[in-house]
């Protein structure tokens, strides 16, 4: 992958940042936030399972928090 200035990507961190910037559109982020707003713990769902779903969704919205 090359950056817009045709500079090579030299690290995994740099690649991850460029990838996220390229493929996380505002529409995708808003869709994920909508899913977060409607997220509820299911009947008989263990709290730990709900928390894992919550964390997974949060990391999709804001990958730096994972």
N, C-alpha and C positions, 0 to 999 in steps of 0.2 A: 504494500500500500504506500502510496506517495501522498504527501500533504499537498494542499493547493499550491504551495510554492515549489513543488517538485523536490522537496527534501525527504530523504529516506526516514522511515520510522526506525528508531534505534532501541526502543524498549517496549516491553509488554505494557507498561503503564501508559506510554504514549499511544500505542495502538488502541488500547481500551478506550482512552479518552476520545480519540478520533472516531472510533467505531460508534460509540454512544452518541457523539455529536451528530454523526451522519444519519443514524437510523432512528433516533428518538425525536419524532416530529412533535410539534405542539398538540396536534390532534391525538396522537398516541398517548401523550402524557395526560391530556384531559380525559381520555377514555379510561385510563388506569385510575385517575382520581375519582371518576364516577363509580368505578367498581369498588373503590375504597369506601366511598360514602354509603354504599349499599351493603357493605360487608357486615354480616351478623353471625353470631355463634349459633350453630344449628342445635335443635333439640337433641339432647343426649350426646352432644359432641364434647369430648374432653377439652378443657381449657387449653391444655398444651397443644392440641391439634389446631384449635382456632388461632392460637398465638402464632403457630408456624405458618398458617395461611396468611395471617396479617403481616408477618415479617417478610414473607416472600413477595407479597404485593408491594409493600413499602420499598423493598430493594429494587423492584422493577421501576418504581416511580423515581427513586433517588438512589442510584447504584452506589454512590459514595458512602452511603450509610451501612452497607453490608460488610 
